[in-house]
Amino acid sequence: MYAVIDGSPAVLAVVDPRTAKTLWTSPLTGGGTGALVVLDSGDVYIGGAGNVYHLRWGSQAPEDLGKPVANQTVTYSLTIGDDGLIYGVTYPGAALFSIDPSNDAVHNFGSLVDDAKHAYAVTALGGNLYVGTGSSPHFLRVDPTTGAVSDIAMPDGSDGDNALASVFDVNAVGDIVYARIGHDIKYSPLYPYHPDTDSWDDPINDVAGLGLPPAGPNGEVYVMTENTLTAYDPETSKLSPTPLTYPGRVYNYRGTGWVDLGDSDWPGQTLVGFFWRGEVWRYNPTTAKTQTDQSDVPTSPVDIISVSPARDGGVWVGGHLVGFAHVAEDGDTTYHRWSQAESFYDDGRNLWIGAYPDSRGYRFDPSLPFNDPDYLPGPPGSAINPVKLWDFALDETYTGPPQDRVFAMTRAGRWVLAATGPKLTAFGGALVVYDTKTGKYRIIGDLAHERALTSLAVRAGMVYAGSWINGGTGSSNPPQFEGTVLAYDLEHGRVRWQVSPEAGATSYVATQFDARGRLWTLAGTALLQLNPATGAIKRRVQLPGTMSTTSATSPSTVGTVAQVPGKDALYVGVADRLCLVWGATGKVDDLGEFGYSQFAVLPDGRLVLVSGVTLYKWQPPTA
C-alpha cells in the first residue's frame, strides 16, 4: 500500500497491508500531496504541491517532474486514461494536463472553465475524461483527443446551480461515474451518472470523500457514509452497512484497493485502505471480517499557520490541517492532533480557539486532559476538552454568506469575540459574540457589507475592527473596492461609526491599541492612528516597502502589529520588513528585512518568529 504523509516535506510510505508495518519511506521534496495512481507496470505517479513525482517500479527514489502546469500550487487529482496516459487537474487555474508514462512528456490542456479555480477531481471512462470543479461547480466531459469540453447538467436536487457548491470527487466504477456534489468537503451526496443515457440516479447521502475503490466481487461499490463502510448496489441502489466503522468528525478513507492477503482467515480479495490518522483497515466481503490497526508511518512537520502568546510565557501555534500545540520558552512542545486552529486567545485560564472549516469556536482548558472524540479521544472518563461553542455549519439561524475561517479572537469582560471569514468564493464575514456566563452566542453578520473583519481590539465595551474586501479561497473580483474600520457597541448592539480612512485602501489589518490607549490599524504599509470616537486619522506613519493584498486569504500573514512590552512602542511587520514605531513621536526604526510569515511577542520583548515549519526566538537589538 502506498501512503503519502502531508507535510514539509511530504513523505511517501510503502506499507504492508498484512502487518500495517512501513517497508520504506522517501521524502517528496516539493511538499504537499493531492493524488496518487499506480500503473499496471508498478510505476507510481504522485501529485503534490503543484509538482508531480514518478516512482519507477523497483526504485525507492521518486523523481520530481516539476510542475506540469506553471503557476499551479496543487495537483488535486490524477487518473489513468483509457489511452494509458496520466491525467491531472490543478488549482488555482482549474487546468487539465497529461503525462506520457513512456517518456514523462507533458501536455497542458489549459484551464477548463473561466469561473472556477479549483479542478478537484478527474476520472476516465469510455475514452472520455470527467472533471469536477468548484466553486463554481461544473461536471465536465473532456475529449482527450480533441480537447473539447462539454458541461454536463447537474442532477436534480444537487444545488448544482449554486456558485458556492462544488464537485469534490469524480470516480468511474464499472460503467458509472460517481460525482460527489455539495457544500461540505467532508461529506456530501454522491450521485451516480450514466454516460450512455446521460442520466443520474438518486444520490447516496453523506458520503465522505477521497475516492472510490474498484467494484467488489458482486459489482458493489464501497463508500464511507455515516461513519460506516457501506456497500452500494448500483443495480438496486440498496445500501448494506458492513461491520467496519470509524467514529469522529473526519471519517473519509484513502488509498483503497483490493488485495489477496494470502491468509486463510482473509480468503479471496480483501478491501484495504487508510484512515486519516494512519490506521490501516481491512474488510473481507466473504467473511465480513474487519480489522483496523495503527500503522507506523512516520510523521512529518507541517507549516505553521497561526501563532499567539500563551499566558505562561510560551506560545500557541496552529498547523496546517493537523491541530495545535503549546510551545514553552525552552522549546518543550505539547501537541494535540485536531482540526486546523487558525486563531487563539489565552485569557490565563482558558484558551479560546477558532477552527477551520465552518468557523467553529472552542474553549480549551490546558490544565485538563485533551479529549475530543471528533478527532482524538482522551483518557476514559475525561471530560470533553476542547468544548465546541459554535459551528456555522450547524447554525440554522445564520443566513449570511457561508463562513469558514476565524481571523481573530479576543475577550471583552464576559464576552469572547471572534471575527470570521467566508468560504471559498463568498464575500462577507461575521462577528461572533459568546457569553461566558450563559454559554450562549450570537452571530452579527454584515457589519461591514461584503467585507470580512480581519482584526479585533476592545476598549470600554467597544469593539474596534478592521475589514478587507477579499473573499474566501478561490474568490476573485471583490464587489467592494475599499476596506473599512468600524466601532461596534457591545452593550447597545450597534455600529457607532464605520469609515474608510485611507483613500483606496483595500484592507485594514492588525487593528490594535498601544500601551497608552492609542488606536492603530495597518492599511497596506501605512500605519494609521485613529480617533476612537470617530475613526478619523490622527496620525499617519508611512513604513518602508510596498505590498498587495490581492487574493490574500489570511490577514495575519499580511501584517502584524504588537505592543513592545514595557515601552511606548509597537512592532510592525509588513511588506517583508520589521519596524519599531514609537508611539509618542511616530518615529520609525527600520529593523531590516523580515522573511517570516508571522510573529508573536513574549513578555520579555523577545519575538517568536514563524518560518514554514520552524519557530525561532529573537531578541531585537533596540527593544
C-alpha positions in Angstrom: 0.0 0.0 0.0 1.2 3.5 -0.8 0.6 6.3 1.6 1.6 10.0 1.4 2.0 11.8 4.7 1.3 15.5 4.2 3.9 17.9 5.5 7.0 19.8 4.6 8.4 17.7 3.1 5.6 15.3 2.3 6.7 11.6 2.7 5.9 8.7 0.6 5.5 5.5 2.6 5.1 1.9 1.4 3.1 -0.2 3.9 2.5 -3.9 4.2 -1.3 -4.3 4.4 -0.9 -7.6 6.3 1.0 -6.1 9.2 0.4 -2.3 8.9 4.2 -2.0 9.1 6.1 0.5 7.0 8.5 -1.1 4.5 10.3 2.1 3.4 9.8 5.8 3.0 11.1 8.6 0.8 10.6 12.4 1.1 8.8 14.3 -1.7 10.9 17.5 -1.8 8.3 19.8 -3.1 5.9 19.1 -0.2 2.2 18.6 -0.1 0.1 16.0 -1.7 -3.1 15.6 -3.6 -3.2 12.4 -5.6 -1.6 9.0 -6.4 -2.1 6.4 -9.1 -0.5 3.1 -9.7 0.1 1.8 -13.2 -0.1 -1.9 -14.2 3.6 -1.7 -14.7 4.0 -1.0 -11.0 5.1 2.6 -11.6 3.5 5.2 -9.3 2.7 8.9 -10.1 2.1 11.3 -7.2 0.6 14.7 -7.3 1.9 17.2 -4.8 2.0 20.9 -4.2 1.8 21.6 -8.0 4.6 19.1 -8.7 4.2 15.6 -9.9 6.6 12.7 -8.9 7.3 9.5 -10.8 8.3 6.4 -8.8 9.6 3.7 -11.1 8.9 0.0 -10.2 11.7 -1.3 -8.0 13.0 2.1 -7.1 12.7 3.8 -3.7 13.6 7.3 -5.1 10.7 9.3 -6.6 11.7 11.6 -9.5 10.4 15.1 -9.2 9.0 16.0 -12.6 8.3 19.6 -11.6 5.1 21.5 -12.3 3.2 20.1 -15.3 1.4 23.5 -15.4 3.2 26.7 -14.5 1.9 28.7 -11.5 -0.3 25.9 -10.1 0.1 25.2 -6.4 -1.9 22.0 -6.1 -2.3 18.9 -8.2 -5.6 17.7 -6.8 -6.3 14.5 -8.7 -4.7 12.1 -11.1 -6.2 9.3 -13.1 -5.1 6.8 -15.8 -6.8 7.4 -19.1 -8.1 4.7 -21.4 -5.2 5.7 -23.7 -2.7 4.9 -21.0 -1.7 8.5 -20.3 -1.8 10.0 -16.8 -4.2 12.9 -16.5 -4.3 15.5 -13.7 -6.1 18.6 -12.6 -5.0 21.7 -10.7 -5.6 24.7 -8.5 -5.8 27.7 -9.0 -6.1 27.5 -12.7 -8.6 24.6 -12.9 -6.3 23.2 -15.6 -6.0 19.8 -17.1 -2.7 18.2 -18.1 -1.5 14.8 -19.3 1.8 12.9 -18.8 3.0 10.2 -21.1 4.5 7.5 -18.9 6.8 6.3 -21.6 8.8 9.5 -21.5 7.1 11.7 -18.9 6.3 14.3 -21.6 3.6 16.8 -20.6 0.7 18.3 -22.5 -1.2 21.2 -21.0 -4.8 21.4 -22.0 -5.2 24.7 -20.2 -8.0 26.0 -17.9 -11.2 24.1 -18.4 -13.6 26.8 -17.2 -13.4 30.6 -16.6 -15.4 30.9 -13.4 -13.7 28.3 -11.1 -10.2 28.0 -9.7 -10.5 24.5 -8.2 -10.4 21.5 -10.5 -10.9 18.9 -7.7 -11.1 15.6 -9.5 -10.7 13.7 -12.8 -11.6 10.2 -13.9 -11.7 8.3 -17.2 -14.4 6.2 -18.8 -15.3 5.2 -22.3 -12.5 7.2 -23.9 -13.5 10.4 -22.2 -12.4 12.3 -19.1 -14.8 13.6 -16.4 -13.8 16.5 -14.3 -15.3 18.1 -11.3 -14.7 21.8 -10.3 -15.7 24.2 -7.5 -16.7 26.6 -6.7 -18.4 27.4 -9.2 -19.4 23.8 -9.8 -19.1 22.1 -13.1 -19.3 18.4 -14.1 -17.3 18.3 -17.4 -16.8 15.8 -20.1 -13.4 16.2 -21.9 -12.4 14.5 -25.1 -8.7 14.0 -24.6 -8.0 13.6 -28.3 -9.5 16.9 -29.3 -9.6 18.8 -26.0 -13.3 19.5 -26.5 -15.0 20.3 -23.2 -18.8 19.9 -22.6 -20.7 20.9 -19.5 -23.0 18.1 -18.2 -26.2 19.3 -16.5 -26.1 18.7 -12.7 -28.5 16.3 -11.1 -31.8 17.5 -9.7 -31.6 18.4 -6.0 -27.8 18.8 -6.1 -27.9 22.6 -5.8 -25.5 22.5 -8.7 -26.5 25.9 -9.9 -25.3 27.4 -6.6 -22.0 29.1 -7.2 -20.8 28.1 -3.7 -21.3 24.3 -4.3 -18.5 22.1 -5.6 -18.0 18.8 -7.4 -15.5 17.4 -4.9 -14.9 13.9 -6.3 -15.5 12.0 -9.5 -14.7 8.3 -9.8 -15.5 5.8 -12.6 -16.5 2.3 -11.2 -17.8 -0.1 -13.8 -19.8 1.9 -16.4 -20.9 4.6 -13.9 -19.3 7.9 -13.0 -19.9 8.8 -9.3 -19.8 12.5 -8.6 -19.8 13.9 -5.0 -21.6 17.2 -5.2 -22.4 19.6 -2.3 -21.2 22.3 0.0 -19.3 20.3 2.6 -16.0 18.7 1.5 -16.1 16.3 4.5 -19.4 14.6 3.4 -21.8 15.4 0.6 -24.2 13.4 -1.6 -22.7 11.0 -4.1 -24.6 10.9 -7.4 -24.3 8.0 -9.9 -24.1 9.3 -13.5 -24.7 7.0 -16.5 -22.8 8.3 -19.6 -24.6 6.0 -22.0 -28.0 7.5 -21.2 -26.9 10.9 -19.8 -28.9 10.3 -16.7 -28.5 10.4 -12.9 -29.6 8.0 -10.2 -30.7 9.1 -6.7 -27.8 10.0 -4.5 -26.1 8.2 -1.6 -26.3 10.8 1.2 -23.4 12.0 3.5 -20.6 10.2 1.7 -17.1 11.1 2.8 -14.6 11.7 0.1 -11.1 11.0 -1.4 -12.0 8.4 -4.0 -13.7 5.0 -4.5 -12.1 1.6 -4.9 -12.8 -0.7 -7.8 -16.1 -2.7 -7.6 -16.3 -5.6 -5.3 -16.9 -9.3 -6.2 -20.6 -8.7 -6.9 -20.3 -5.4 -8.6 -20.9 -3.5 -5.3 -19.3 -0.1 -4.6 -17.9 0.6 -1.1 -18.4 4.1 0.3 -18.0 5.7 3.8 -21.3 7.1 4.9 -22.4 8.0 8.5 -19.0 6.6 9.8 -19.6 3.2 8.3 -18.1 1.3 5.4 -21.2 0.6 3.3 -21.8 -1.5 0.1 -23.9 0.2 -2.6 -25.5 -2.0 -5.2 -25.7 0.0 -8.5 -28.4 -2.2 -9.9 -30.9 -1.8 -7.0 -29.5 1.3 -5.2 -29.6 -0.8 -2.0 -27.1 0.2 0.8 -25.7 -2.6 3.0 -23.6 -1.4 6.0 -20.6 -3.5 6.9 -19.3 -4.0 10.4 -16.4 -1.6 9.7 -16.9 1.8 11.4 -14.7 4.7 12.2 -16.0 7.3 14.7 -15.4 11.0 14.7 -15.9 14.1 12.6 -13.5 13.0 9.8 -14.1 9.5 8.5 -13.0 9.6 4.9 -10.8 6.8 3.7 -7.9 6.9 1.3 -5.6 4.6 -0.6 -8.3 1.9 -1.0 -7.9 -1.2 -3.1 -8.4 -5.0 -3.3 -5.6 -7.4 -2.4 -5.1 -11.1 -1.8 -3.5 -11.2 1.7 -2.5 -14.9 1.3 -4.2 -15.7 4.6 -6.9 -18.3 5.0 -8.6 -16.1 7.6 -8.9 -13.5 4.8 -10.0 -15.6 1.8 -10.0 -14.2 -1.8 -10.0 -10.5 -2.2 -9.9 -8.1 0.8 -10.6 -4.4 0.6 -7.9 -2.4 2.4 -7.2 1.3 2.9 -6.1 4.0 5.3 -7.9 6.3 7.7 -6.7 9.9 8.3 -4.7 9.1 11.5 -2.6 6.5 9.7 -4.7 3.4 10.6 -4.7 0.5 8.1 -8.2 -1.1 7.8 -9.4 -4.3 6.1 -12.8 -5.7 5.2 -13.3 -9.1 3.7 -16.7 -9.4 1.9 -16.6 -13.2 2.0 -16.4 -13.5 5.8 -17.5 -9.9 6.8 -14.4 -9.8 8.9 -12.9 -6.4 9.7 -9.7 -5.2 11.3 -8.1 -1.8 12.0 -4.5 -1.4 13.0 -2.4 1.7 13.7 0.4 1.8 11.2 3.9 3.0 12.0 4.0 5.5 9.1 6.3 8.4 10.1 5.1 11.9 10.9 6.3 15.0 9.0 6.3 18.6 10.1 3.6 20.9 8.7 3.6 24.6 8.0 2.7 26.8 11.0 -0.3 29.0 10.1 -1.0 30.7 13.4 1.0 31.8 16.5 -0.2 33.6 19.6 1.3 34.4 23.1 0.5 32.0 25.9 0.0 33.5 29.4 2.7 31.2 30.8 5.4 32.8 28.6 5.3 30.3 25.7 3.2 30.4 22.6 0.3 28.6 21.0 0.8 27.5 17.4 -1.6 26.1 14.8 -0.5 23.8 12.0 -1.9 23.3 8.5 -4.9 20.9 8.9 -3.4 18.9 11.8 -4.1 20.6 15.1 -2.3 22.9 17.6 0.5 22.8 20.1 1.8 24.7 23.1 5.5 25.5 22.8 7.2 26.5 26.1 10.0 29.0 26.2 12.5 26.2 26.4 11.1 24.6 23.3 9.2 21.8 25.1 6.1 21.1 22.9 2.7 19.6 23.8 0.9 18.7 20.6 -2.8 18.0 20.1 -3.9 16.2 16.9 -7.1 18.2 16.0 -8.6 20.5 13.4 -6.9 23.4 11.8 -6.5 26.1 14.5 -6.5 29.5 12.9 -6.6 31.9 15.9 -6.2 31.8 19.6 -6.8 34.0 22.7 -5.3 32.9 26.0 -7.1 34.6 28.9 -4.9 32.9 31.6 -7.4 30.2 32.4 -8.9 29.1 29.1 -7.6 29.0 25.6 -10.2 30.2 23.1 -9.7 28.7 19.6 -11.1 29.5 16.2 -11.1 26.5 13.9 -11.4 25.8 10.2 -13.6 24.7 8.5 -17.0 26.2 9.3 -15.7 29.0 11.5 -16.1 27.0 14.7 -15.3 28.3 18.2 -13.9 26.2 21.1 -12.9 26.6 24.8 -9.9 24.6 25.9 -8.7 24.1 29.4 -4.9 23.5 29.3 -4.9 22.1 32.8 -7.2 19.2 31.8 -6.5 16.2 29.6 -7.2 16.7 25.9 -10.3 14.7 24.8 -12.2 15.3 21.6 -13.9 12.2 20.2 -14.4 14.1 16.9 -10.6 14.0 16.4 -8.7 12.2 19.1 -10.3 10.6 22.2 -8.6 11.2 25.5 -8.4 9.1 28.7 -11.6 7.1 29.5 -13.9 9.1 31.7 -12.3 12.5 31.0 -14.5 15.5 30.1 -14.7 16.8 26.5 -11.8 19.3 26.1 -11.9 21.4 24.0 -15.6 22.1 24.1 -17.3 23.3 20.9 -19.2 26.6 21.5 -20.5 27.3 18.0 -20.4 25.9 14.5 -21.6 27.9 11.4 -22.3 24.7 9.5 -24.8 23.7 12.2 -26.3 27.1 13.0 -29.8 27.2 11.5 -30.4 30.8 12.4 -27.5 32.3 10.4 -28.5 33.3 6.9 -25.4 35.2 5.7 -22.6 34.1 3.4 -21.1 30.7 4.4 -18.2 31.1 6.8 -15.0 29.0 7.0 -12.3 31.0 8.8 -11.7 32.6 12.2 -9.4 35.5 11.6 -9.2 36.9 15.1 -10.3 36.3 18.7 -10.3 38.5 21.8 -12.2 39.0 25.0 -14.1 41.9 26.5 -15.2 41.1 30.0 -17.8 38.3 29.9 -17.8 38.3 26.1 -15.5 36.3 23.9 -15.4 37.7 20.3 -14.4 36.1 17.0 -14.1 37.6 13.6 -14.9 35.1 10.8 -14.2 35.0 7.1 -16.1 33.5 4.2 -16.0 30.1 2.5 -14.5 29.7 -1.0 -15.8 32.3 -3.4 -18.2 34.0 -1.0 -17.7 37.6 0.3 -18.5 39.0 3.7 -17.8 38.0 7.3 -19.4 38.0 10.7 -18.7 38.8 14.3 -19.5 36.1 16.9 -20.2 37.2 20.5 -20.1 34.4 23.0 -21.4 35.0 26.6 -19.2 33.1 29.0 -21.8 33.5 31.8 -24.8 31.9 29.9 -22.9 29.8 27.4 -24.9 31.3 24.5 -23.7 33.1 21.5 -25.0 35.4 18.8 -23.8 36.0 15.3 -23.7 39.5 13.9 -23.5 39.5 10.2 -23.0 42.2 7.6 -21.3 44.7 9.9 -19.0 45.6 7.0 -21.1 44.8 3.9 -19.4 42.2 1.6 -16.2 42.5 3.6 -14.7 40.3 6.3 -13.4 41.5 9.7 -9.7 41.0 9.9 -8.8 42.0 13.4 -10.3 43.0 16.7 -9.4 45.4 19.5 -11.6 46.1 22.6 -11.7 49.0 25.0 -14.5 50.1 27.4 -17.2 48.0 25.8 -16.4 48.9 22.3 -15.1 46.5 19.6 -12.9 48.1 17.0 -12.4 46.0 13.9 -10.6 46.3 10.6 -12.1 44.8 7.4 -10.9 43.9 3.9 -12.6 43.3 0.6 -11.1 39.9 0.0 -13.3 36.8 -0.2 -12.6 33.1 0.5 -10.1 30.8 -1.1 -10.6 30.9 -4.8 -12.5 34.1 -4.9 -11.9 36.9 -7.4 -13.4 40.3 -8.4 -14.5 41.6 -5.0 -17.8 43.6 -5.1 -16.3 46.3 -2.8 -13.3 48.4 -3.6 -12.3 49.7 -0.1 -11.9 48.2 3.3 -13.2 49.8 6.4 -12.6 50.2 10.1 -15.6 50.2 12.5 -16.6 50.6 16.1 -19.3 48.3 17.5 -21.0 49.0 20.8 -21.4 45.7 22.6 -23.9 46.9 25.1 -26.3 48.6 22.7 -25.7 46.3 19.8 -25.0 48.8 17.1 -22.2 50.3 14.9 -21.1 53.6 16.3 -19.1 54.5 13.2 -17.6 52.9 10.1 -15.0 54.6 7.9 -12.5 54.1 5.1 -9.9 56.4 6.4 -7.1 55.8 3.9 -8.3 56.6 0.4 -8.2 53.5 -1.9 -7.0 51.1 0.9 -8.5 47.6 0.3 -7.6 46.2 3.7 -7.2 47.2 7.3 -5.5 44.6 9.3 -3.8 44.2 12.7 -6.1 46.7 14.5 -4.5 47.3 17.9 -4.3 49.5 20.9 -0.9 50.5 22.2 0.2 50.8 25.8 -1.1 54.4 26.0 -4.5 53.7 24.6 -3.9 54.9 21.1 -5.8 53.0 18.4 -3.9 51.8 15.4 -4.6 49.9 12.2 -2.5 48.9 9.2 -3.6 49.9 5.7 -1.0 48.5 3.3 2.3 49.9 4.5 0.7 52.9 6.2 0.2 52.6 10.0 -2.7 54.8 11.0 -3.5 56.2 14.4 -7.3 56.6 14.5 -9.6 58.7 16.8 -11.5 56.0 18.7 -14.6 58.3 18.8 -14.8 58.9 15.1 -12.3 56.7 13.2 -10.7 59.8 11.7 -6.9 59.7 11.1 -5.0 61.4 13.9 -1.5 60.4 12.5 -0.2 58.5 9.5 3.1 56.7 9.7 4.5 55.6 6.4 6.5 52.4 6.6 9.1 51.2 4.0 8.2 48.9 1.2 5.1 48.1 -1.0 2.7 45.3 -0.9 -0.6 43.9 -2.4 -3.3 42.0 -0.6 -5.0 40.8 -3.7 -6.0 37.2 -3.3 -4.6 37.0 0.2 -6.7 34.6 2.4 -5.2 35.2 5.8 -4.9 38.7 7.3 -2.3 37.6 9.8 0.2 37.0 7.0 -0.5 40.4 5.5 0.7 42.4 8.5 1.2 42.2 12.3 1.2 45.0 14.9 2.1 44.1 18.5 3.0 46.1 21.6 6.6 46.2 22.8 6.5 45.1 26.5 7.5 48.0 28.8 7.8 50.6 26.1 5.6 53.1 24.3 6.2 51.4 21.0 4.9 48.9 18.5 6.5 46.2 16.5 5.1 46.2 12.9 5.8 43.5 10.4 4.7 44.3 6.9 6.0 44.1 3.3 8.8 41.7 4.4 10.3 44.2 6.8 10.1 44.7 10.6 9.9 48.1 12.1 9.7 49.6 15.6 7.3 52.5 15.7 7.5 54.8 18.8 4.0 55.8 20.0 4.7 59.4 21.2 6.6 60.6 18.1 5.8 58.2 15.3 9.5 57.7 14.8 10.3 54.5 12.8 13.3 52.3 13.4 13.6 50.0 10.4 14.9 46.7 11.8 15.5 45.4 8.3 14.3 42.6 6.0 12.0 40.2 7.7 11.4 36.9 5.9 8.9 35.5 8.4 5.2 34.9 7.8 4.1 35.9 11.4 5.4 36.7 14.8 4.3 36.9 18.5 5.9 38.9 21.3 6.9 37.3 24.6 6.6 39.2 27.9 10.3 40.0 27.9 10.2 41.6 24.5 11.7 38.7 22.5 9.9 37.7 19.3 8.8 34.2 18.3 9.1 34.1 14.5 7.4 31.7 12.1 9.1 30.4 9.0 7.5 27.4 7.4 7.6 24.6 9.9 10.0 26.3 12.3 9.8 28.7 15.2 12.6 31.0 16.1 13.3 33.2 19.1 14.9 36.5 18.6 15.9 39.5 20.7 15.5 42.6 18.6 18.5 44.9 19.1 16.6 48.1 20.0 13.9 46.6 22.3 
